[in-house]
Amino acid sequence: MSLHVLTLNAGSSTIKFSLFAADRGEIRPLAFGLAEMVGGERRIKAWDNSGATLLKESWSANDGGDFHEEALKRIPSWQRDAFPEAHIRAVGHRVVHGGVHYDSPVIITDGVIDQLEKLVPIAPLHEPHNLAGVKAARGAWPAAIQVACFDTAFHRNHPFVNDVFALPRRFYAEGVRRYGFHGLSYEYVTGKLREISPSHAAGKVVVAHLGNGASMCALMNGWSVASSMGFTALDGLPMGTRCGQLDPGVVLYLMQEKKLVAKEIANILYNESGLKGLSGLSHDMRELEASDLPEAKEAIDYFVFRIRRELGGLAAVLQGLDAFVFCGGIGENAWRVRERVLEGMEWLGIELDRKGNEQNREVISSENSRVRVFVIRTNEEQMIARHTVELAEALDEACGDCLPP
């Protein structure tokens, strides 16, 4: 009999959800869905494994009610109507920040929720919505195990020098340190690279997760040793609406000279900066590439420049490079961005296959390139499902009949 699990990935303006069936170690996707806010419209859509639409609804922001609350009501209703035979055994949640306490997925208890709520100030754009998804799922599927899968967990074995800020040591002891994010994506991509090319996966690899959120990670034999992101998901590369690396003196200036309070500064750094702030147009790379505005070009220029700068730094951390991997919405689809990132990188051992890059092939480096360059489609939901199934099966094995089916 199959074990059914649901995954929830609740972000600031979207909620991704998926349904999986697990049987004797095989995890099969049954359906995928997305709820999102687009302007004043709220919409939710789900489709099965063949791409057939199972759900398509929309409502207006003027209808009242919180987007996340409304979407999280519709998802359980859809599941029961579309898959009435699926008795949800476990729900896996993407939780952006696990702090110093969590370096692997855990079954969610009241105590875990209490710990995670303390991390909301560090991840204000994500953690509240992650926890809202947990609480909604507990109400919708009260008999199901709830599992938290952390974006920070993949990076928790960093060397001290890649984990610390040069602040008084007491702050490090209190948890002010570099955590790194997008760990579920990096974990999935690392596994896929191991399938595609085991020799490269065992070497020195840099992965660029480029999307509305963007970061880069250095891997040694599949282990994260450095990440562009730090204490929060603001650091490192510029993103859709987030600033990326910033001189902390800028924050002091905004406070002292502009008289802005913390909430106003947070809104600028999280919601008004990045590609959107630089271009004055959009956070969407597709719109920026299609635009003739010089500001749009300059926003892309800066995005590419920071990726190239980070690539050089991470290659230095690794003392060499065997492979470079693009993933994420921009990394997987924006071939012009990839081309510009890799232009002139022969000194690092990278030679681009321009035709292969334009065709979005899996390998986009030339045959003569010493460093192999891959484009791998990430799948955070599959990673969440895998961890959730493992914990659910382990608990069932240990507990026997003590838990409801």
Secondary structure, DSSP 8 states (H G I E B T S, - for coil): --EEEEEEEE-SSEEEEEEEEEETTEEEEEEEEEEEEETTEEEEEEEETTS-EEEEEEEEGGG-S-HHHHHHHHHHHHHHHH-TT--EEEEEEEES--TTT-SS-EE--HHHHHHHHTTTTTSTTTHHHHHHHHHHHHHHSTTSEEEEEESSGGGTT--GGGT--SS-HHHHHTT-S-----HHHHHHHHHHHHHH-HHHHTSEEEEEEESSSEEEEEEETTEEEEES--SSTTSSS--SS---S--HHHHHHHHHTS---HHHHHHHHHHS-HHHHHHSS-S-HHHHHH---HHHHHHHHHHHHHHHHHHHHHHHHHTS-SEEEEEHHHHHH-HHHHHHHHTTGGGGT--B-HHHHHTT-SB-B-TT-SSEEEE----HHHHHHHHHHHHHHHHHHHHGGGS--
